[in-house]
Amino acid sequence: MPARAPVGYALAALALATLAAGAAREVARAGEPGTAIDAEFAGLRAALPAERRLGFACDLPLDDHPGAARLARAQYALAPKVLVPGAVDAGHVVASFADPEALPGWCAAERFRVVARFEDGLALLERDPP
C-alpha cells in the first residue's frame, strides 16, 4: 500500500500542472497584442480594396521607432495585404498619421482623396483621377 502514495502524488502533481498550463494559456491569450490590433484595424480591414499591394503613408519617419512601429502594426493587422512605404503610385494607400490634421495637406500634395477615416490617425486613401 505505501507504493500507491507516490503514484497518487504524481497524478495530483500532473493534474495541477495541466490546470496551471491551461490557465496560463488563457491569461496569455487574453493579453495577446493581436486581439487589440485586430480590433484597432477592423474597420480599415473591412474597407480595403481587393488589390494585394497597397501604398503606406505616415507622417513620422519610418527609420525611427514610432514610424516603424506604425508600419509594423499595420502590416501585421492587414496581412496578407502588402504595404509598401512611399508607394504613392499605388491606386490605394493606407495612411497612419500621428497628427491626423496633417492628412489633408498630404493628400492634396500627393493627389489622393480620403475614402474612409478611422481612429488613431488611420485612413484609406485613393488616388484622385487625372
N, CA, C and O of each residue as an XYZ file, in Angstrom:
520
protein
N       0.799     -1.193      0.000
C       0.000      0.000      0.000
C       0.851      1.270      0.000
O       0.407      2.262     -0.578
N       2.032      1.314      0.601
C       2.844      2.518      0.551
C       3.258      2.883     -0.877
O       3.574      4.047     -1.125
N       3.271      1.946     -1.821
C       3.674      2.257     -3.187
C       2.639      3.139     -3.884
O       2.970      3.845     -4.837
N       1.395      3.104     -3.420
C       0.348      3.914     -4.029
C       0.530      5.395     -3.738
O       0.160      6.216     -4.578
N       1.060      5.764     -2.635
C       1.206      7.171     -2.251
C       2.041      7.937     -3.270
O       1.612      9.009     -3.699
N       3.225      7.442     -3.688
C       3.982      8.199     -4.692
C       3.230      8.329     -6.018
O       3.322      9.364     -6.678
N       2.484      7.287     -6.414
C       1.719      7.359     -7.657
C       0.606      8.390     -7.517
O       0.355      9.165     -8.440
N      -0.053      8.402     -6.382
C      -1.121      9.382     -6.131
C      -0.584     10.801     -6.155
O      -1.216     11.690     -6.724
N       0.567     11.027     -5.549
C       1.192     12.351     -5.555
C       1.568     12.764     -6.972
O       1.400     13.920     -7.359
N       2.074     11.815     -7.734
C       2.471     12.104     -9.113
C       1.252     12.484     -9.958
O       1.308     13.427    -10.747
N       0.149     11.745     -9.787
C      -1.069     12.066    -10.528
C      -1.633     13.425    -10.125
O      -2.088     14.187    -10.979
N      -1.605     13.728     -8.839
C      -2.086     15.033     -8.373
C      -1.212     16.159     -8.934
O      -1.724     17.198     -9.351
N       0.089     15.949     -8.940
C       1.003     16.962     -9.479
C       0.758     17.160    -10.970
O       0.774     18.289    -11.463
N       0.534     16.067    -11.684
C       0.263     16.152    -13.121
C      -1.038     16.908    -13.377
O      -1.105     17.737    -14.284
N      -2.068     16.627    -12.588
C      -3.349     17.315    -12.750
C      -3.195     18.805    -12.470
O      -3.742     19.626    -13.206
N      -2.464     19.167    -11.427
C      -2.244     20.585    -11.115
C      -1.436     21.282    -12.210
O      -1.726     22.420    -12.577
N      -0.428     20.593    -12.722
C       0.384     21.183    -13.792
C      -0.462     21.412    -15.042
O      -0.310     22.432    -15.715
N      -1.344     20.478    -15.353
C      -2.215     20.616    -16.517
C      -3.164     21.793    -16.338
O      -3.357     22.580    -17.264
N      -3.754     21.918    -15.158
C      -4.646     23.046    -14.877
C      -3.894     24.375    -14.938
O      -4.404     25.353    -15.485
N      -2.703     24.412    -14.387
C      -1.905     25.641    -14.397
C      -1.534     26.032    -15.819
O      -1.580     27.211    -16.171
N      -1.170     25.061    -16.629
C      -0.814     25.355    -18.021
C      -2.018     25.899    -18.780
O      -1.883     26.846    -19.554
N      -3.178     25.318    -18.569
C      -4.393     25.809    -19.225
C      -4.727     27.224    -18.791
O      -5.095     28.056    -19.620
N      -4.604     27.505    -17.506
C      -4.870     28.852    -17.003
C      -3.869     29.844    -17.570
O      -4.239     30.964    -17.922
N      -2.610     29.449    -17.662
C      -1.580     30.339    -18.211
C      -1.870     30.654    -19.677
O      -1.681     31.787    -20.120
N      -2.331     29.650    -20.432
C      -2.677     29.888    -21.839
C      -3.826     30.880    -21.959
O      -3.801     31.755    -22.825
N      -4.829     30.752    -21.102
C      -5.973     31.666    -21.155
C      -5.556     33.091    -20.806
O      -6.002     34.042    -21.449
N      -4.709     33.244    -19.799
C      -4.223     34.578    -19.430
C      -3.408     35.163    -20.567
O      -3.570     36.337    -20.899
N      -2.535     34.369    -21.169
C      -1.713     34.855    -22.276
C      -2.586     35.225    -23.471
O      -2.338     36.242    -24.119
N      -3.599     34.424    -23.774
C      -4.467     34.693    -24.914
C      -5.250     35.981    -24.702
O      -5.445     36.740    -25.651
N      -5.699     36.241    -23.487
C      -6.457     37.456    -23.204
C      -5.607     38.699    -23.394
O      -6.129     39.760    -23.734
N      -4.298     38.580    -23.178
C      -3.427     39.731    -23.303
C      -2.644     39.780    -24.592
O      -1.729     40.594    -24.718
N      -2.973     38.928    -25.564
C      -2.239     38.921    -26.824
C      -2.407     40.251    -27.531
O      -3.522     40.762    -27.630
N      -1.310     40.823    -28.027
C      -1.448     42.079    -28.745
C      -2.272     41.941    -30.012
O      -2.865     42.920    -30.465
N      -2.323     40.758    -30.590
C      -3.081     40.555    -31.811
C      -4.551     40.891    -31.662
O      -5.165     41.396    -32.602
N      -5.125     40.623    -30.506
C      -6.538     40.907    -30.335
C      -6.798     42.402    -30.326
O      -7.783     42.853    -30.910
N      -5.946     43.180    -29.681
C      -6.103     44.633    -29.667
C      -5.847     45.203    -31.062
O      -6.562     46.101    -31.506
N      -4.846     44.692    -31.742
C      -4.533     45.173    -33.087
C      -5.669     44.835    -34.035
O      -6.054     45.665    -34.860
N      -6.211     43.633    -33.931
C      -7.311     43.247    -34.800
C      -8.505     44.182    -34.614
O      -9.138     44.580    -35.592
N      -8.813     44.531    -33.383
C      -9.928     45.445    -33.119
C      -9.621     46.838    -33.653
O     -10.498     47.495    -34.214
N      -8.397     47.287    -33.485
C      -7.993     48.622    -33.939
C      -8.111     48.765    -35.458
O      -8.489     49.829    -35.947
N      -7.794     47.717    -36.200
C      -7.764     47.773    -37.655
C      -8.995     47.144    -38.322
O      -9.033     47.036    -39.547
N      -9.986     46.733    -37.554
C     -11.139     46.018    -38.117
C     -11.874     46.842    -39.172
O     -12.201     46.324    -40.240
N     -12.132     48.096    -38.890
C     -12.844     48.937    -39.850
C     -12.059     49.140    -41.128
O     -12.614     49.063    -42.224
N     -10.768     49.399    -40.991
C      -9.911     49.586    -42.157
C      -9.835     48.309    -42.976
O      -9.926     48.345    -44.203
N      -9.668     47.184    -42.299
C      -9.586     45.896    -42.999
C     -10.852     45.665    -43.838
O     -10.765     45.202    -44.975
N     -12.003     45.982    -43.289
C     -13.266     45.780    -43.998
C     -13.393     46.690    -45.223
O     -14.088     46.350    -46.180
N     -12.729     47.835    -45.194
C     -12.834     48.807    -46.286
C     -11.782     48.607    -47.379
O     -11.844     49.271    -48.414
N     -10.824     47.711    -47.171
C      -9.723     47.552    -48.123
C     -10.206     47.061    -49.480
O     -11.122     46.244    -49.568
N      -9.581     47.565    -50.533
C      -9.913     47.074    -51.868
C      -9.321     45.687    -52.092
O      -8.564     45.184    -51.262
N      -9.669     45.081    -53.212
C      -9.215     43.716    -53.499
C      -7.724     43.636    -53.811
O      -7.110     42.585    -53.624
N      -7.134     44.735    -54.284
C      -5.723     44.669    -54.681
C      -4.842     44.239    -53.515
O      -5.075     44.600    -52.362
N      -3.822     43.456    -53.857
C      -2.938     42.883    -52.837
C      -1.890     43.884    -52.350
O      -1.529     43.872    -51.173
N      -1.409     44.733    -53.221
C      -0.339     45.679    -52.893
C      -0.940     47.059    -52.686
O      -1.632     47.587    -53.557
N      -0.669     47.634    -51.526
C      -1.156     48.967    -51.183
C       0.024     49.833    -50.769
O       1.010     49.331    -50.231
N      -0.075     51.108    -51.016
C       0.940     52.024    -50.522
C       0.754     52.243    -49.027
O      -0.291     51.913    -48.466
N       1.766     52.796    -48.397
C       1.678     53.123    -46.982
C       2.267     54.511    -46.791
O       3.381     54.787    -47.235
N       1.517     55.381    -46.130
C       1.979     56.738    -45.846
C       1.914     56.992    -44.349
O       0.980     56.573    -43.664
N       2.916     57.679    -43.868
C       2.987     58.004    -42.436
C       3.625     59.380    -42.307
O       4.506     59.735    -43.089
N       3.189     60.144    -41.336
C       3.776     61.463    -41.123
C       4.996     61.416    -40.214
O       5.574     62.457    -39.902
N       5.390     60.235    -39.789
C       6.585     60.057    -38.962
C       7.648     59.332    -39.778
O       7.308     58.515    -40.633
N       8.917     59.610    -39.536
C       9.971     58.896    -40.273
C       9.905     57.399    -39.987
O       9.799     56.983    -38.833
N       9.970     56.605    -41.033
C       9.879     55.156    -40.876
C      11.185     54.534    -40.409
O      11.220     53.349    -40.077
N      12.254     55.313    -40.379
C      13.523     54.785    -39.867
C      13.692     55.096    -38.379
O      14.757     54.861    -37.809
N      12.638     55.625    -37.755
C      12.630     55.892    -36.321
C      11.542     55.011    -35.693
O      10.608     54.596    -36.380
N      11.659     54.730    -34.415
C      10.763     53.759    -33.779
C       9.270     54.070    -33.941
O       8.533     53.175    -34.355
N       8.782     55.269    -33.644
C       7.327     55.473    -33.761
C       6.781     55.226    -35.166
O       5.723     54.613    -35.315
N       7.473     55.686    -36.180
C       7.016     55.463    -37.551
C       7.120     54.010    -37.949
O       6.202     53.464    -38.561
N       8.237     53.371    -37.606
C       8.420     51.950    -37.915
C       7.379     51.100    -37.196
O       6.898     50.109    -37.745
N       7.032     51.483    -35.975
C       6.019     50.746    -35.221
C       4.649     50.864    -35.884
O       3.890     49.895    -35.918
N       4.332     52.045    -36.412
C       3.055     52.218    -37.113
C       2.990     51.317    -38.350
O       1.963     50.692    -38.614
N       4.085     51.257    -39.099
C       4.127     50.394    -40.277
C       4.014     48.929    -39.877
O       3.254     48.180    -40.491
N       4.751     48.512    -38.864
C       4.732     47.109    -38.436
C       3.341     46.695    -37.956
O       2.870     45.606    -38.286
N       2.686     47.554    -37.181
C       1.337     47.243    -36.692
C       0.358     47.098    -37.854
O      -0.451     46.171    -37.885
N       0.442     48.029    -38.814
C      -0.467     47.983    -39.957
C      -0.206     46.737    -40.803
O      -1.146     46.061    -41.220
N       1.059     46.435    -41.053
C       1.381     45.268    -41.872
C       0.904     43.988    -41.196
O       0.369     43.094    -41.852
N       1.101     43.904    -39.885
C       0.655     42.726    -39.129
C      -0.870     42.581    -39.209
O      -1.390     41.498    -39.478
N      -1.567     43.685    -38.972
C      -3.031     43.630    -38.898
C      -3.684     43.409    -40.250
O      -4.769     42.833    -40.323
N      -3.043     43.856    -41.321
C      -3.673     43.807    -42.634
C      -3.152     42.683    -43.525
O      -3.591     42.546    -44.667
N      -2.225     41.884    -43.017
C      -1.712     40.754    -43.796
C      -2.887     39.864    -44.204
O      -3.813     39.672    -43.416
N      -2.863     39.328    -45.401
C      -1.762     39.158    -46.338
C      -1.575     40.327    -47.308
O      -0.788     40.212    -48.247
N      -2.273     41.445    -47.108
C      -2.008     42.619    -47.941
C      -0.555     43.014    -47.744
O       0.011     42.807    -46.671
N       0.042     43.576    -48.770
C       1.426     44.028    -48.697
C       1.409     45.545    -48.703
O       0.915     46.163    -49.646
N       1.949     46.145    -47.653
C       2.030     47.597    -47.555
C       3.426     48.037    -47.979
O       4.428     47.574    -47.434
N       3.479     48.934    -48.953
C       4.755     49.403    -49.491
C       4.915     50.871    -49.115
O       4.204     51.727    -49.641
N       5.843     51.169    -48.209
C       6.048     52.564    -47.807
C       6.432     53.434    -48.998
O       7.245     53.046    -49.837
N       5.837     54.603    -49.052
C       6.183     55.560    -50.086
C       5.662     55.222    -51.466
O       5.996     55.914    -52.428
N       4.867     54.197    -51.594
C       4.377     53.784    -52.916
C       3.164     54.628    -53.285
O       2.031     54.147    -53.300
N       3.429     55.895    -53.582
C       2.327     56.786    -53.928
C       1.842     56.552    -55.352
O       0.895     57.199    -55.799
N       2.487     55.629    -56.069
C       1.999     55.252    -57.392
C       0.886     54.209    -57.292
O       0.239     53.890    -58.289
N       0.667     53.682    -56.098
C      -0.378     52.679    -55.897
C      -1.749     53.337    -56.036
O      -1.897     54.540    -55.820
N      -2.730     52.547    -56.393
C      -4.088     53.064    -56.515
C      -4.696     53.425    -55.166
O      -5.492     54.357    -55.056
N      -4.305     52.667    -54.136
C      -4.799     52.905    -52.781
C      -3.621     52.942    -51.814
O      -2.610     52.265    -52.004
N      -3.784     53.749    -50.778
C      -2.742     53.901    -49.765
C      -3.388     53.813    -48.390
O      -4.446     54.393    -48.145
N      -2.737     53.082    -47.501
C      -3.120     53.077    -46.093
C      -2.311     54.178    -45.430
O      -1.083     54.190    -45.510
N      -2.996     55.096    -44.780
C      -2.321     56.193    -44.082
C      -2.413     55.963    -42.587
O      -3.456     55.574    -42.063
N      -1.304     56.211    -41.914
C      -1.262     56.115    -40.452
C      -0.540     57.369    -39.959
O       0.690     57.418    -39.929
N      -1.310     58.369    -39.579
C      -0.748     59.665    -39.206
C      -0.875     59.898    -37.701
O      -1.955     59.767    -37.126
N       0.241     60.243    -37.084
C       0.226     60.602    -35.668
C      -0.546     61.907    -35.485
O      -1.194     62.112    -34.458
N      -0.473     62.784    -36.478
C      -1.220     64.043    -36.485
C      -2.246     63.977    -37.612
O      -1.934     64.330    -38.750
N      -3.459     63.533    -37.313
C      -4.473     63.377    -38.358
C      -4.787     64.680    -39.099
O      -5.283     64.649    -40.226
N      -4.503     65.815    -38.476
C      -4.758     67.103    -39.126
C      -3.814     67.332    -40.306
O      -4.089     68.170    -41.165
N      -2.705     66.594    -40.353
C      -1.752     66.735    -41.455
C      -2.178     65.939    -42.693
O      -1.617     66.124    -43.772
N      -3.154     65.069    -42.541
C      -3.566     64.204    -43.653
C      -4.108     64.974    -44.860
O      -3.708     64.661    -45.981
N      -4.993     65.960    -44.697
C      -5.498     66.668    -45.878
C      -4.391     67.334    -46.703
O      -4.446     67.321    -47.932
N      -3.407     67.905    -46.050
C      -2.289     68.520    -46.768
C      -1.482     67.493    -47.543
O      -1.082     67.740    -48.681
N      -1.241     66.336    -46.928
C      -0.514     65.270    -47.616
C      -1.311     64.795    -48.825
O      -0.753     64.595    -49.903
N      -2.615     64.615    -48.643
C      -3.466     64.149    -49.743
C      -3.453     65.142    -50.903
O      -3.368     64.735    -52.062
N      -3.535     66.419    -50.610
C      -3.520     67.434    -51.661
C      -2.193     67.416    -52.412
O      -2.167     67.519    -53.639
N      -1.096     67.286    -51.675
C       0.234     67.297    -52.304
C       0.465     66.062    -53.160
O       1.125     66.147    -54.196
N      -0.063     64.921    -52.752
C       0.180     63.660    -53.458
C      -0.976     63.246    -54.365
O      -0.911     62.198    -55.009
N      -2.038     64.061    -54.422
C      -3.205     63.820    -55.270
C      -3.973     62.557    -54.885
O      -4.242     61.694    -55.721
N      -4.315     62.469    -53.612
C      -5.156     61.393    -53.099
C      -6.386     61.998    -52.454
O      -6.396     63.167    -52.068
N      -7.412     61.190    -52.344
C      -8.609     61.587    -51.590
C      -8.848     60.558    -50.497
O      -8.465     59.396    -50.634
N      -9.478     60.984    -49.421
C      -9.774     60.094    -48.306
C     -11.037     59.297    -48.633
O     -12.099     59.867    -48.882
N     -10.904     57.980    -48.627
C     -12.044     57.090    -48.840
C     -12.761     56.876    -47.506
O     -13.989     56.919    -47.437
N     -11.978     56.645    -46.449
C     -12.544     56.418    -45.116
C     -11.502     56.756    -44.062
O     -10.309     56.516    -44.246
N     -11.973     57.315    -42.956
C     -11.103     57.616    -41.802
C     -11.490     56.721    -40.644
O     -12.651     56.350    -40.469
N     -10.468     56.384    -39.854
C     -10.673     55.529    -38.689
C      -9.949     56.152    -37.505
O      -9.291     57.184    -37.639
N     -10.076     55.524    -36.359
C      -9.418     56.039    -35.155
C      -7.899     55.973    -35.268
O      -7.348     55.281    -36.124
N      -7.252     56.701    -34.392
C      -5.791     56.679    -34.262
C      -5.058     57.100    -35.528
O      -3.955     56.620    -35.792
N      -5.661     57.999    -36.321
C      -4.967     58.522    -37.490
C      -4.914     57.593    -38.676
O      -4.153     57.836    -39.613
N      -5.701     56.533    -38.663
C      -5.732     55.592    -39.794
C      -6.730     56.070    -40.843
O      -7.794     56.602    -40.524
N      -6.354     55.865    -42.100
C      -7.264     56.222    -43.196
C      -6.941     55.366    -44.414
O      -5.819     54.888    -44.585
N      -7.945     55.188    -45.245
C      -7.759     54.551    -46.545
C      -7.880     55.650    -47.578
O      -8.859     56.395    -47.596
N      -6.876     55.746    -48.443
C      -6.815     56.790    -49.456
C      -6.887     56.180    -50.844
O      -6.495     55.033    -51.056
N      -7.392     56.962    -51.780
C      -7.479     56.522    -53.162
C      -6.941     57.646    -54.044
O      -7.183     58.826    -53.791
N      -6.207     57.253    -55.085
C      -5.633     58.246    -55.996
C      -6.755     59.020    -56.675
O      -7.741     58.443    -57.133
N      -6.583     60.357    -56.732
C      -7.508     61.202    -57.486
C      -7.400     60.854    -58.963
O      -6.307     60.567    -59.451
N      -8.523     60.875    -59.683
C      -8.423     60.644    -61.124
C      -7.638     61.788    -61.779
O      -7.681     62.922    -61.302
N      -6.924     61.492    -62.870
C      -6.108     62.538    -63.513
C      -6.938     63.649    -64.129
O      -6.384     64.589    -64.700
